[in-house]
């Protein structure tokens, strides 16, 4: 299988799907720091763990509905062209 733009797009969609299906109550709440209990001071930059958690929440919020038609297009493309 050749590595091309379609393979890169498919890998990105699969990674976004993986982030979107993470369940906060069952999986993410067990990770330390997920609850957001850490209080930051003024001007203090958030740590890398906090930034990752915010990124996961943002991806889940923004990409939930655009991923549905994108997944349908990829599935149809795979069915038609193999």
Biopython code that builds the backbone (N, CA, C, O; Angstrom):
import numpy as np
from Bio.PDB.StructureBuilder import StructureBuilder

atoms = [
    (1, "UNK", "N", (0.843, -1.175, 0.000)),
    (1, "UNK", "CA", (0.000, 0.000, 0.000)),
    (1, "UNK", "C", (0.887, 1.237, 0.000)),
    (1, "UNK", "O", (1.792, 1.364, 0.826)),
    (2, "UNK", "N", (0.630, 2.119, -0.905)),
    (2, "UNK", "CA", (1.426, 3.329, -1.029)),
    (2, "UNK", "C", (0.980, 4.368, -0.004)),
    (2, "UNK", "O", (-0.193, 4.443, 0.362)),
    (3, "UNK", "N", (1.927, 5.151, 0.441)),
    (3, "UNK", "CA", (1.624, 6.214, 1.395)),
    (3, "UNK", "C", (1.329, 7.478, 0.609)),
    (3, "UNK", "O", (2.192, 7.982, -0.111)),
    (4, "UNK", "N", (0.130, 7.986, 0.741)),
    (4, "UNK", "CA", (-0.265, 9.171, -0.004)),
    (4, "UNK", "C", (-1.124, 10.081, 0.838)),
    (4, "UNK", "O", (-1.234, 9.924, 2.054)),
    (5, "UNK", "N", (-1.730, 11.036, 0.163)),
    (5, "UNK", "CA", (-2.568, 12.017, 0.850)),
    (5, "UNK", "C", (-3.804, 11.332, 1.446)),
    (5, "UNK", "O", (-4.228, 11.663, 2.554)),
    (6, "UNK", "N", (-4.376, 10.380, 0.707)),
    (6, "UNK", "CA", (-5.553, 9.687, 1.222)),
    (6, "UNK", "C", (-5.215, 8.890, 2.481)),
    (6, "UNK", "O", (-5.999, 8.873, 3.429)),
    (7, "UNK", "N", (-4.071, 8.238, 2.498)),
    (7, "UNK", "CA", (-3.666, 7.477, 3.681)),
    (7, "UNK", "C", (-3.469, 8.400, 4.880)),
    (7, "UNK", "O", (-3.826, 8.056, 6.006)),
    (8, "UNK", "N", (-2.905, 9.560, 4.629)),
    (8, "UNK", "CA", (-2.716, 10.542, 5.695)),
    (8, "UNK", "C", (-4.058, 11.058, 6.213)),
    (8, "UNK", "O", (-4.240, 11.218, 7.420)),
    (9, "UNK", "N", (-5.001, 11.318, 5.297)),
    (9, "UNK", "CA", (-6.333, 11.765, 5.692)),
    (9, "UNK", "C", (-7.051, 10.682, 6.489)),
    (9, "UNK", "O", (-7.697, 10.970, 7.497)),
    (10, "UNK", "N", (-6.937, 9.451, 6.041)),
    (10, "UNK", "CA", (-7.587, 8.351, 6.737)),
    (10, "UNK", "C", (-7.006, 8.150, 8.141)),
    (10, "UNK", "O", (-7.748, 7.877, 9.084)),
    (11, "UNK", "N", (-5.702, 8.282, 8.280)),
    (11, "UNK", "CA", (-5.072, 8.161, 9.595)),
    (11, "UNK", "C", (-5.524, 9.287, 10.519)),
    (11, "UNK", "O", (-5.763, 9.054, 11.703)),
    (12, "UNK", "N", (-5.644, 10.497, 9.995)),
    (12, "UNK", "CA", (-6.099, 11.623, 10.807)),
    (12, "UNK", "C", (-7.543, 11.422, 11.272)),
    (12, "UNK", "O", (-7.877, 11.720, 12.419)),
    (13, "UNK", "N", (-8.390, 10.919, 10.383)),
    (13, "UNK", "CA", (-9.786, 10.676, 10.746)),
    (13, "UNK", "C", (-9.872, 9.569, 11.795)),
    (13, "UNK", "O", (-10.676, 9.662, 12.722)),
    (14, "UNK", "N", (-9.064, 8.535, 11.665)),
    (14, "UNK", "CA", (-9.066, 7.471, 12.659)),
    (14, "UNK", "C", (-8.604, 7.974, 14.029)),
    (14, "UNK", "O", (-9.148, 7.563, 15.054)),
    (15, "UNK", "N", (-7.613, 8.853, 14.053)),
    (15, "UNK", "CA", (-7.158, 9.431, 15.331)),
    (15, "UNK", "C", (-8.228, 10.324, 15.948)),
    (15, "UNK", "O", (-8.433, 10.298, 17.161)),
    (16, "UNK", "N", (-8.913, 11.116, 15.118)),
    (16, "UNK", "CA", (-10.003, 11.948, 15.632)),
    (16, "UNK", "C", (-11.149, 11.090, 16.154)),
    (16, "UNK", "O", (-11.763, 11.423, 17.168)),
    (17, "UNK", "N", (-11.438, 9.990, 15.470)),
    (17, "UNK", "CA", (-12.464, 9.068, 15.960)),
    (17, "UNK", "C", (-12.075, 8.505, 17.323)),
    (17, "UNK", "O", (-12.911, 8.391, 18.219)),
    (18, "UNK", "N", (-10.812, 8.157, 17.468)),
    (18, "UNK", "CA", (-10.339, 7.593, 18.738)),
    (18, "UNK", "C", (-10.494, 8.597, 19.876)),
    (18, "UNK", "O", (-10.867, 8.218, 20.987)),
    (19, "UNK", "N", (-10.215, 9.859, 19.616)),
    (19, "UNK", "CA", (-10.350, 10.884, 20.652)),
    (19, "UNK", "C", (-11.827, 11.122, 20.971)),
    (19, "UNK", "O", (-12.187, 11.322, 22.131)),
    (20, "UNK", "N", (-12.675, 11.101, 19.953)),
    (20, "UNK", "CA", (-14.094, 11.406, 20.164)),
    (20, "UNK", "C", (-14.843, 10.308, 20.901)),
    (20, "UNK", "O", (-15.855, 10.592, 21.542)),
    (21, "UNK", "N", (-14.385, 9.074, 20.834)),
    (21, "UNK", "CA", (-15.124, 8.004, 21.504)),
    (21, "UNK", "C", (-14.667, 7.784, 22.938)),
    (21, "UNK", "O", (-15.217, 6.924, 23.626)),
    (22, "UNK", "N", (-13.680, 8.532, 23.406)),
    (22, "UNK", "CA", (-13.264, 8.399, 24.796)),
    (22, "UNK", "C", (-14.404, 8.828, 25.713)),
    (22, "UNK", "O", (-14.971, 9.907, 25.546)),
    (23, "UNK", "N", (-14.725, 7.998, 26.656)),
    (23, "UNK", "CA", (-15.806, 8.278, 27.592)),
    (23, "UNK", "C", (-15.219, 8.947, 28.834)),
    (23, "UNK", "O", (-14.325, 8.398, 29.477)),
    (24, "UNK", "N", (-15.722, 10.123, 29.162)),
    (24, "UNK", "CA", (-15.172, 10.869, 30.300)),
    (24, "UNK", "C", (-15.425, 10.160, 31.622)),
    (24, "UNK", "O", (-14.546, 10.140, 32.484)),
    (25, "UNK", "N", (-16.593, 9.587, 31.799)),
    (25, "UNK", "CA", (-16.926, 8.967, 33.075)),
    (25, "UNK", "C", (-16.165, 7.669, 33.307)),
    (25, "UNK", "O", (-15.745, 7.396, 34.431)),
    (26, "UNK", "N", (-15.981, 6.872, 32.271)),
    (26, "UNK", "CA", (-15.391, 5.545, 32.451)),
    (26, "UNK", "C", (-13.876, 5.538, 32.312)),
    (26, "UNK", "O", (-13.197, 4.804, 33.029)),
    (27, "UNK", "N", (-13.337, 6.341, 31.403)),
    (27, "UNK", "CA", (-11.907, 6.268, 31.131)),
    (27, "UNK", "C", (-11.152, 7.498, 31.617)),
    (27, "UNK", "O", (-10.161, 7.381, 32.337)),
    (28, "UNK", "N", (-11.620, 8.666, 31.225)),
    (28, "UNK", "CA", (-10.862, 9.880, 31.493)),
    (28, "UNK", "C", (-10.927, 10.323, 32.950)),
    (28, "UNK", "O", (-10.000, 10.975, 33.429)),
    (29, "UNK", "N", (-11.994, 9.988, 33.662)),
    (29, "UNK", "CA", (-12.083, 10.418, 35.066)),
    (29, "UNK", "C", (-11.074, 9.685, 35.946)),
    (29, "UNK", "O", (-10.743, 10.166, 37.029)),
    (30, "UNK", "N", (-10.579, 8.524, 35.499)),
    (30, "UNK", "CA", (-9.593, 7.780, 36.279)),
    (30, "UNK", "C", (-8.197, 8.393, 36.181)),
    (30, "UNK", "O", (-7.326, 8.106, 37.002)),
    (31, "UNK", "N", (-7.992, 9.241, 35.170)),
    (31, "UNK", "CA", (-6.690, 9.879, 35.022)),
    (31, "UNK", "C", (-6.570, 11.028, 36.013)),
    (31, "UNK", "O", (-7.519, 11.792, 36.188)),
    (32, "UNK", "N", (-5.417, 11.162, 36.664)),
    (32, "UNK", "CA", (-5.267, 12.258, 37.632)),
    (32, "UNK", "C", (-5.255, 13.613, 36.923)),
    (32, "UNK", "O", (-4.586, 13.784, 35.904)),
    (33, "UNK", "N", (-5.993, 14.560, 37.469)),
    (33, "UNK", "CA", (-6.012, 15.904, 36.916)),
    (33, "UNK", "C", (-7.110, 16.135, 35.905)),
    (33, "UNK", "O", (-7.223, 17.248, 35.391)),
    (34, "UNK", "N", (-7.931, 15.137, 35.591)),
    (34, "UNK", "CA", (-8.958, 15.308, 34.573)),
    (34, "UNK", "C", (-10.109, 16.183, 35.082)),
    (34, "UNK", "O", (-10.748, 16.880, 34.294)),
    (35, "UNK", "N", (-10.369, 16.152, 36.356)),
    (35, "UNK", "CA", (-11.497, 16.890, 36.898)),
    (35, "UNK", "C", (-11.328, 18.397, 36.864)),
    (35, "UNK", "O", (-12.310, 19.118, 37.043)),
    (36, "UNK", "N", (-10.153, 18.890, 36.649)),
    (36, "UNK", "CA", (-9.934, 20.325, 36.610)),
    (36, "UNK", "C", (-9.884, 20.953, 37.987)),
    (36, "UNK", "O", (-10.199, 22.133, 38.142)),
    (37, "UNK", "N", (-9.488, 20.172, 39.001)),
    (37, "UNK", "CA", (-9.477, 20.676, 40.366)),
    (37, "UNK", "C", (-8.272, 21.573, 40.637)),
    (37, "UNK", "O", (-8.237, 22.263, 41.656)),
    (38, "UNK", "N", (-7.293, 21.573, 39.747)),
    (38, "UNK", "CA", (-6.102, 22.397, 39.943)),
    (38, "UNK", "C", (-6.442, 23.853, 39.667)),
    (38, "UNK", "O", (-6.942, 24.186, 38.593)),
    (39, "UNK", "N", (-6.170, 24.725, 40.642)),
    (39, "UNK", "CA", (-6.462, 26.142, 40.498)),
    (39, "UNK", "C", (-5.179, 26.856, 40.097)),
    (39, "UNK", "O", (-4.155, 26.752, 40.771)),
    (40, "UNK", "N", (-5.255, 27.578, 38.993)),
    (40, "UNK", "CA", (-4.101, 28.311, 38.496)),
    (40, "UNK", "C", (-4.091, 29.720, 39.050)),
    (40, "UNK", "O", (-5.136, 30.313, 39.314)),
    (41, "UNK", "N", (-2.894, 30.240, 39.218)),
    (41, "UNK", "CA", (-2.763, 31.629, 39.598)),
    (41, "UNK", "C", (-2.809, 32.517, 38.368)),
    (41, "UNK", "O", (-2.771, 32.031, 37.238)),
    (42, "UNK", "N", (-2.890, 33.805, 38.591)),
    (42, "UNK", "CA", (-2.931, 34.744, 37.478)),
    (42, "UNK", "C", (-1.582, 34.756, 36.766)),
    (42, "UNK", "O", (-0.545, 34.935, 37.405)),
    (43, "UNK", "N", (-1.589, 34.569, 35.467)),
    (43, "UNK", "CA", (-0.361, 34.585, 34.688)),
    (43, "UNK", "C", (0.381, 33.263, 34.668)),
    (43, "UNK", "O", (1.389, 33.128, 33.975)),
    (44, "UNK", "N", (-0.101, 32.296, 35.414)),
    (44, "UNK", "CA", (0.553, 30.992, 35.446)),
    (44, "UNK", "C", (0.091, 30.173, 34.250)),
    (44, "UNK", "O", (-1.108, 30.037, 34.011)),
    (45, "UNK", "N", (1.037, 29.629, 33.504)),
    (45, "UNK", "CA", (0.692, 28.841, 32.323)),
    (45, "UNK", "C", (0.283, 27.434, 32.745)),
    (45, "UNK", "O", (0.871, 26.862, 33.663)),
    (46, "UNK", "N", (-0.731, 26.874, 32.069)),
    (46, "UNK", "CA", (-1.147, 25.508, 32.411)),
    (46, "UNK", "C", (-0.092, 24.497, 31.993)),
    (46, "UNK", "O", (0.663, 24.716, 31.046)),
    (47, "UNK", "N", (-0.055, 23.396, 32.711)),
    (47, "UNK", "CA", (0.904, 22.344, 32.410)),
    (47, "UNK", "C", (0.508, 21.577, 31.161)),
    (47, "UNK", "O", (-0.567, 21.792, 30.599)),
    (48, "UNK", "N", (1.385, 20.685, 30.735)),
    (48, "UNK", "CA", (1.151, 19.926, 29.511)),
    (48, "UNK", "C", (-0.050, 18.994, 29.678)),
    (48, "UNK", "O", (-0.801, 18.789, 28.725)),
    (49, "UNK", "N", (-0.244, 18.428, 30.871)),
    (49, "UNK", "CA", (-1.376, 17.531, 31.105)),
    (49, "UNK", "C", (-2.692, 18.292, 30.972)),
    (49, "UNK", "O", (-3.643, 17.791, 30.373)),
    (50, "UNK", "N", (-2.746, 19.490, 31.524)),
    (50, "UNK", "CA", (-3.949, 20.311, 31.429)),
    (50, "UNK", "C", (-4.219, 20.707, 29.988)),
    (50, "UNK", "O", (-5.371, 20.730, 29.557)),
    (51, "UNK", "N", (-3.174, 21.016, 29.245)),
    (51, "UNK", "CA", (-3.345, 21.372, 27.837)),
    (51, "UNK", "C", (-3.863, 20.195, 27.026)),
    (51, "UNK", "O", (-4.698, 20.377, 26.140)),
    (52, "UNK", "N", (-3.382, 18.992, 27.314)),
    (52, "UNK", "CA", (-3.864, 17.795, 26.609)),
    (52, "UNK", "C", (-5.332, 17.552, 26.929)),
    (52, "UNK", "O", (-6.115, 17.229, 26.035)),
    (53, "UNK", "N", (-5.715, 17.704, 28.197)),
    (53, "UNK", "CA", (-7.111, 17.511, 28.580)),
    (53, "UNK", "C", (-8.013, 18.532, 27.894)),
    (53, "UNK", "O", (-9.100, 18.186, 27.433)),
    (54, "UNK", "N", (-7.571, 19.785, 27.824)),
    (54, "UNK", "CA", (-8.356, 20.807, 27.140)),
    (54, "UNK", "C", (-8.450, 20.506, 25.646)),
    (54, "UNK", "O", (-9.489, 20.740, 25.029)),
    (55, "UNK", "N", (-7.365, 19.986, 25.062)),
    (55, "UNK", "CA", (-7.370, 19.630, 23.647)),
    (55, "UNK", "C", (-8.365, 18.500, 23.380)),
    (55, "UNK", "O", (-9.095, 18.539, 22.389)),
    (56, "UNK", "N", (-8.396, 17.495, 24.259)),
    (56, "UNK", "CA", (-9.328, 16.378, 24.092)),
    (56, "UNK", "C", (-10.772, 16.871, 24.183)),
    (56, "UNK", "O", (-11.612, 16.485, 23.371)),
    (57, "UNK", "N", (-11.059, 17.717, 25.164)),
    (57, "UNK", "CA", (-12.419, 18.259, 25.288)),
    (57, "UNK", "C", (-12.790, 19.105, 24.077)),
    (57, "UNK", "O", (-13.927, 19.046, 23.608)),
    (58, "UNK", "N", (-11.850, 19.886, 23.570)),
    (58, "UNK", "CA", (-12.129, 20.724, 22.404)),
    (58, "UNK", "C", (-12.407, 19.882, 21.170)),
    (58, "UNK", "O", (-13.337, 20.170, 20.416)),
    (59, "UNK", "N", (-11.606, 18.845, 20.961)),
    (59, "UNK", "CA", (-11.808, 17.971, 19.802)),
    (59, "UNK", "C", (-13.157, 17.271, 19.907)),
    (59, "UNK", "O", (-13.877, 17.154, 18.916)),
    (60, "UNK", "N", (-13.502, 16.804, 21.107)),
    (60, "UNK", "CA", (-14.791, 16.137, 21.285)),
    (60, "UNK", "C", (-15.948, 17.094, 21.014)),
    (60, "UNK", "O", (-16.968, 16.690, 20.455)),
    (61, "UNK", "N", (-15.800, 18.344, 21.400)),
    (61, "UNK", "CA", (-16.869, 19.314, 21.210)),
    (61, "UNK", "C", (-17.004, 19.734, 19.754)),
    (61, "UNK", "O", (-18.112, 19.780, 19.220)),
    (62, "UNK", "N", (-15.894, 20.038, 19.117)),
    (62, "UNK", "CA", (-15.917, 20.623, 17.784)),
    (62, "UNK", "C", (-16.082, 19.576, 16.686)),
    (62, "UNK", "O", (-16.792, 19.824, 15.712)),
    (63, "UNK", "N", (-15.451, 18.426, 16.818)),
    (63, "UNK", "CA", (-15.394, 17.463, 15.716)),
    (63, "UNK", "C", (-16.426, 16.349, 15.796)),
    (63, "UNK", "O", (-16.404, 15.439, 14.967)),
    (64, "UNK", "N", (-17.330, 16.394, 16.768)),
    (64, "UNK", "CA", (-18.285, 15.299, 16.911)),
    (64, "UNK", "C", (-19.177, 15.175, 15.677)),
    (64, "UNK", "O", (-19.302, 14.082, 15.126)),
    (65, "UNK", "N", (-19.787, 16.247, 15.238)),
    (65, "UNK", "CA", (-20.730, 16.184, 14.128)),
    (65, "UNK", "C", (-20.074, 16.245, 12.747)),
    (65, "UNK", "O", (-20.590, 15.598, 11.836)),
    (66, "UNK", "N", (-18.989, 16.964, 12.526)),
    (66, "UNK", "CA", (-18.341, 16.893, 11.203)),
    (66, "UNK", "C", (-17.722, 15.534, 10.896)),
    (66, "UNK", "O", (-17.533, 15.195, 9.728)),
    (67, "UNK", "N", (-17.403, 14.753, 11.922)),
    (67, "UNK", "CA", (-16.811, 13.440, 11.676)),
    (67, "UNK", "C", (-17.806, 12.450, 11.093)),
    (67, "UNK", "O", (-17.400, 11.510, 10.410)),
    (68, "UNK", "N", (-19.070, 12.628, 11.339)),
    (68, "UNK", "CA", (-20.076, 11.687, 10.837)),
    (68, "UNK", "C", (-20.097, 11.662, 9.307)),
    (68, "UNK", "O", (-19.949, 10.584, 8.731)),
    (69, "UNK", "N", (-20.276, 12.805, 8.617)),
    (69, "UNK", "CA", (-20.243, 12.739, 7.147)),
    (69, "UNK", "C", (-18.864, 12.371, 6.599)),
    (69, "UNK", "O", (-18.764, 11.741, 5.547)),
    (70, "UNK", "N", (-17.813, 12.756, 7.300)),
    (70, "UNK", "CA", (-16.470, 12.402, 6.851)),
    (70, "UNK", "C", (-16.254, 10.893, 6.914)),
    (70, "UNK", "O", (-15.657, 10.317, 6.005)),
    (71, "UNK", "N", (-16.731, 10.251, 7.971)),
    (71, "UNK", "CA", (-16.654, 8.797, 8.073)),
    (71, "UNK", "C", (-17.485, 8.116, 6.990)),
    (71, "UNK", "O", (-17.059, 7.112, 6.419)),
    (72, "UNK", "N", (-18.667, 8.657, 6.707)),
    (72, "UNK", "CA", (-19.507, 8.083, 5.653)),
    (72, "UNK", "C", (-18.811, 8.173, 4.301)),
    (72, "UNK", "O", (-18.845, 7.220, 3.522)),
    (73, "UNK", "N", (-18.182, 9.310, 4.017)),
    (73, "UNK", "CA", (-17.456, 9.465, 2.744)),
    (73, "UNK", "C", (-16.298, 8.479, 2.638)),
    (73, "UNK", "O", (-16.082, 7.889, 1.579)),
    (74, "UNK", "N", (-15.567, 8.299, 3.707)),
    (74, "UNK", "CA", (-14.435, 7.368, 3.683)),
    (74, "UNK", "C", (-14.924, 5.937, 3.514)),
    (74, "UNK", "O", (-14.317, 5.162, 2.775)),
    (75, "UNK", "N", (-16.013, 5.576, 4.186)),
    (75, "UNK", "CA", (-16.554, 4.223, 4.043)),
    (75, "UNK", "C", (-17.045, 3.982, 2.619)),
    (75, "UNK", "O", (-16.782, 2.926, 2.042)),
    (76, "UNK", "N", (-17.759, 4.957, 2.047)),
    (76, "UNK", "CA", (-18.216, 4.806, 0.668)),
    (76, "UNK", "C", (-17.049, 4.709, -0.314)),
    (76, "UNK", "O", (-17.084, 3.908, -1.249)),
    (77, "UNK", "N", (-16.026, 5.520, -0.102)),
    (77, "UNK", "CA", (-14.842, 5.475, -0.956)),
    (77, "UNK", "C", (-14.169, 4.097, -0.883)),
    (77, "UNK", "O", (-13.755, 3.546, -1.903)),
    (78, "UNK", "N", (-14.066, 3.554, 0.324)),
    (78, "UNK", "CA", (-13.479, 2.215, 0.497)),
    (78, "UNK", "C", (-14.335, 1.139, -0.167)),
    (78, "UNK", "O", (-13.805, 0.199, -0.761)),
    (79, "UNK", "N", (-15.675, 1.279, -0.067)),
    (79, "UNK", "CA", (-16.548, 0.290, -0.681)),
    (79, "UNK", "C", (-16.484, 0.329, -2.208)),
    (79, "UNK", "O", (-16.543, -0.710, -2.866)),
    (80, "UNK", "N", (-16.364, 1.519, -2.758)),
    (80, "UNK", "CA", (-16.366, 1.661, -4.220)),
    (80, "UNK", "C", (-15.009, 1.296, -4.814)),
    (80, "UNK", "O", (-14.936, 0.521, -5.768)),
    (81, "UNK", "N", (-13.943, 1.847, -4.259)),
    (81, "UNK", "CA", (-12.626, 1.682, -4.864)),
    (81, "UNK", "C", (-11.763, 0.606, -4.191)),
    (81, "UNK", "O", (-10.656, 0.328, -4.652)),
    (82, "UNK", "N", (-12.239, 0.027, -3.152)),
    (82, "UNK", "CA", (-11.498, -1.079, -2.508)),
    (82, "UNK", "C", (-10.500, -0.584, -1.597)),
    (82, "UNK", "O", (-9.789, -1.371, -0.973)),
]
sb = StructureBuilder()
sb.init_structure("model")
sb.init_model(0)
sb.init_chain("A")
sb.init_seg("    ")
for serial, (resi, resn, name, xyz) in enumerate(atoms, 1):
    if name == "N":
        sb.init_residue(resn, " ", resi, " ")
    sb.init_atom(name, np.array(xyz, "f"), 0.0, 1.0, " ", f" {name:<3s}", serial, name[0])
structure = sb.get_structure()
